[in-house]
Amino acid sequence: MDEIEPGSKKYFCNLLAGGENQPVNQPQSVGEQLERLIAAADDEEIEAAMLAIAKKWRSKVTSSSLIGV
C-alpha cells in the first residue's frame, strides 16, 4: 500500500491533461497529435500555428534553392 502501482502516475497525469480517451501506453503519430491540437485551438492559436508552418516551409524552400535542388 505504500508504493504506487506501476503506471498509476502516468495514468493519473494523463487524466489530468484531459487524455482520458487516449490509452496511456498507445503512442500517437505527429499527425494525430496535430489534429487533436488543431481541434482544440482557438483562432489566435491556429494563426500562430499557420505562421510557424509557413516559416518552416519558407526556410526549407530557401535552403533547398541555395543547394540547387
N, C-alpha and C positions, 0 to 999 in steps of 0.2 A: 504493500500500500504506500510505502514511502517513495517508490520510484514510479515515474510516469511510463505508461505503456509505449513502446517504440512507435513512432509515427503520430502520437497524440498531439504533440506540439505543432507539427506541420499541419495536421488536420484542423486544429483549433485556429491557427493563424489563417489558413485558407478560408475558413468560415468567416472570420473577422473581415477578411479582404473582399468578401462577397462572392467567393467562388464555390458556393455550396453545390452548384450544379456540375462542377468540374471535379472528377475524381482526383484525389491528391497525387497519385503516382502516375497519372496519364500526362505525358508531355504534350505541349501544344506547339504547332508549327508557327512560324512567324506570321504567316498569312492568317491563321486562326486568331492569333493574338491581335493583329491589326484590325480584323473585322470586329472583334469584341470591343476594342478601344474606340473605333470609329462609331459604333452603335451607341456608345455611352457618351461620346464627346458633344460639347455644345458648339455653337457656330465659331466662336473665337478659337477653340481648340482645334477644330477642323481646319480653319485658316492657317494656324501655326503649323499643323502637320503638312498641309499642302505646300507651304513655303519651304519647309525643311526638305520635302521630296524634290521640289524644283531646284533648290541649291545643290542637292546631291546629284541630280541628273545633269545640271549645268556643269558641275565640276568634272563629272565623268566624261561628258561630251568634249569639254575643253581639253582635258588631259589626253583623250584618245585622238583628238585632232592634232595635238602637238606631236604625237608619236607617229602620225601618218596613217592611222587605222581608219 
